[in-house]
Amino acid sequence: MILGIVTGAICAASGAGGPILVMPILTLLGIPAHMAVGISLFDSIFIALPAVIGYLHAAAGTEGMYVLLPVLLIAHGIGVFAGSKNATRINQKMLKRIVAVASIAIACVKLFL
């Protein structure tokens, strides 16, 4: 419960996505990387739904949104399906390293650009 409150507050204040914080914290707590990815993706549902509602409300009347939205949903669905089918093929140690390097790289880009 405390982890959820703290990460939620940090994400709301900083604009960082929840899984960006949750996944590394879960692996530090000893949860296997594949499970931590799954938990953080499930967590992102509860972040994404209110965000989508807000964005759709703000973009009401924008014609390009209605063209782009189906394309994005289909592409996202393909990515989710491909990722879930191939997730077990990725070594846990390698997965941790990929997430760590990507998180650090994204943080550096955000800090300096």
C-alpha positions in Angstrom: 0.0 0.0 0.0 2.8 2.4 0.9 4.7 1.5 -2.3 1.6 2.4 -4.3 1.0 5.7 -2.5 4.7 6.8 -2.9 5.0 5.8 -6.5 1.6 7.3 -7.4 2.6 10.6 -5.8 6.0 10.7 -7.5 4.5 9.8 -10.9 1.7 12.5 -10.5 4.3 15.1 -9.5 6.9 14.3 -12.1 4.9 13.0 -15.0 6.9 9.7 -15.0 4.9 6.7 -16.0 4.1 4.3 -13.1 5.8 1.2 -14.6 9.1 3.2 -15.0 9.2 3.4 -11.2 7.3 0.3 -10.2 9.3 -2.3 -12.2 12.8 -1.4 -10.9 11.5 -1.1 -7.3 9.8 -4.5 -7.5 13.0 -6.1 -8.8 14.9 -4.5 -6.0 12.4 -6.1 -3.6 13.3 -9.5 -5.0 10.4 -10.1 -7.4 11.5 -11.9 -10.6 11.9 -9.5 -13.6 9.2 -11.1 -15.7 6.7 -10.9 -12.9 7.7 -7.3 -12.1 7.1 -6.4 -15.8 3.7 -8.0 -15.7 2.8 -6.3 -12.4 3.9 -2.9 -13.7 2.0 -3.3 -17.0 -1.1 -4.2 -15.1 -0.5 -1.1 -13.0 -0.3 1.0 -16.1 -3.9 0.1 -17.0 -5.1 2.1 -14.0 -2.9 5.0 -15.0 -3.8 4.9 -18.7 -7.6 4.8 -18.4 -8.1 8.1 -16.6 -5.4 9.6 -18.9 -7.2 8.5 -22.0 -10.4 9.9 -20.8 -8.8 13.2 -20.1 -6.9 13.3 -23.4 -10.0 12.4 -25.4 -12.0 15.0 -23.6 -9.3 17.7 -24.3 -9.0 16.6 -28.0 -12.8 16.5 -28.7 -13.4 17.8 -32.1 -9.9 17.1 -33.4 -10.4 15.2 -36.7 -6.9 13.7 -36.7 -7.5 12.0 -33.5 -10.2 9.8 -35.0 -7.9 8.7 -37.7 -4.9 8.1 -35.5 -6.6 6.4 -32.6 -7.6 3.1 -34.4 -4.1 2.9 -35.9 -2.5 3.3 -32.5 -4.8 0.8 -30.9 -4.1 -1.8 -33.5 -0.3 -1.2 -33.4 -0.3 -1.3 -29.6 -2.3 -4.6 -29.6 0.2 -6.2 -32.0 3.0 -5.1 -29.8 1.4 -6.4 -26.6 0.6 -9.7 -28.3 4.2 -10.1 -29.7 5.7 -9.1 -26.4 3.6 -11.5 -24.3 4.4 -14.4 -26.7 8.2 -13.7 -26.5 8.6 -12.5 -22.9 9.7 -15.9 -21.6 12.5 -16.1 -24.2 14.3 -13.1 -22.7 16.8 -14.0 -19.9 15.8 -12.4 -16.6 19.3 -11.0 -16.0 19.3 -9.5 -19.5 15.8 -8.1 -19.0 16.9 -6.3 -15.8 19.9 -4.8 -17.7 17.8 -3.7 -20.6 15.3 -1.9 -18.3 18.1 -0.4 -16.2 20.0 1.0 -19.2 16.8 2.2 -20.9 15.6 3.9 -17.7 19.0 5.6 -17.2 19.1 6.7 -20.8 15.6 8.1 -20.7 16.4 10.0 -17.4 19.5 11.5 -19.0 17.6 12.6 -22.1 15.0 14.2 -19.9 17.5 15.9 -17.7 19.7 17.3 -20.4 17.4 18.0 -23.3 
